[in-house]
């Protein structure tokens, strides 16, 4: 969910691809059982400091990728409009 946001292209298209189109591709099993990463956070995230820190870093990296994508979209919109 991070790598697609770092690709070149229109920010809105990147966000749509990441959050809408990819979710449609998830299997019924995946949809029923939820996000494996989120499940891992909920199951062991509070138990071990090393896991908690590693999981937090992934979430922080994802958040930054989303922010960069949105900022890129805002920049391009200002530049062309």
C-alpha positions as CSV (number, residue, x, y, z in Angstrom):
1,X,0.0,0.0,0.0
2,X,3.1,2.3,0.2
3,X,4.9,1.5,-3.1
4,X,2.0,2.4,-5.4
5,X,1.8,5.8,-3.9
6,X,5.5,6.5,-4.7
7,X,5.0,5.9,-8.4
8,X,4.9,8.7,-10.9
9,X,1.6,9.8,-12.0
10,X,-1.5,11.8,-11.2
11,X,-2.0,11.9,-7.4
12,X,-5.8,11.3,-7.6
13,X,-5.3,8.2,-9.8
14,X,-2.6,6.9,-7.5
15,X,-4.9,7.2,-4.5
16,X,-7.8,5.6,-6.4
17,X,-5.7,2.8,-7.5
18,X,-4.3,2.2,-4.1
19,X,-7.5,2.4,-2.1
20,X,-10.4,1.5,-4.4
21,X,-9.1,-0.7,-7.3
22,X,-6.8,-2.8,-5.1
23,X,-9.4,-3.5,-2.5
24,X,-11.7,-4.8,-5.3
25,X,-9.0,-7.3,-6.1
26,X,-8.9,-8.7,-2.6
27,X,-10.2,-12.3,-2.3
28,X,-13.4,-13.1,-0.4
29,X,-11.2,-14.6,2.3
30,X,-9.2,-11.4,2.7
31,X,-12.2,-9.3,2.9
32,X,-13.8,-11.6,5.4
33,X,-10.7,-11.9,7.7
34,X,-9.5,-8.3,7.3
35,X,-6.1,-6.8,6.7
36,X,-3.3,-9.1,7.8
37,X,-1.2,-6.1,8.9
38,X,-4.0,-4.7,11.0
39,X,-4.6,-8.1,12.5
40,X,-1.0,-8.4,13.4
41,X,-1.0,-5.0,15.1
42,X,-4.1,-6.0,17.1
43,X,-2.8,-9.4,18.1
44,X,0.8,-8.8,19.0
45,X,1.4,-5.0,18.8
46,X,1.0,-4.4,22.5
47,X,3.0,-7.4,23.6
48,X,6.5,-6.8,22.3
49,X,8.3,-3.5,22.0
50,X,10.3,-4.5,19.0
51,X,7.1,-5.5,17.1
52,X,5.4,-2.3,18.2
53,X,8.2,-0.1,17.0
54,X,8.5,-2.0,13.7
55,X,4.7,-1.8,13.1
56,X,4.6,1.9,14.0
57,X,7.4,2.6,11.5
58,X,5.4,0.9,8.7
59,X,2.2,2.9,9.6
60,X,4.3,6.2,9.8
61,X,5.8,5.4,6.4
62,X,2.4,4.8,4.9
63,X,1.1,8.0,6.4
64,X,4.0,9.9,4.9
65,X,3.4,8.3,1.5
66,X,-0.3,9.4,1.6
67,X,0.7,12.9,2.7
68,X,3.3,13.2,-0.1
69,X,0.8,12.0,-2.7
70,X,-1.8,14.5,-1.5
71,X,0.7,17.3,-1.5
72,X,1.9,16.3,-5.0
73,X,-1.7,16.6,-6.1
74,X,-2.2,20.0,-4.5
75,X,1.1,21.2,-6.1
76,X,0.1,20.0,-9.6
77,X,-3.4,21.5,-9.3
78,X,-2.0,24.9,-8.4
79,X,0.6,24.7,-11.1
80,X,-1.9,23.9,-13.9
81,X,-4.9,25.8,-12.8
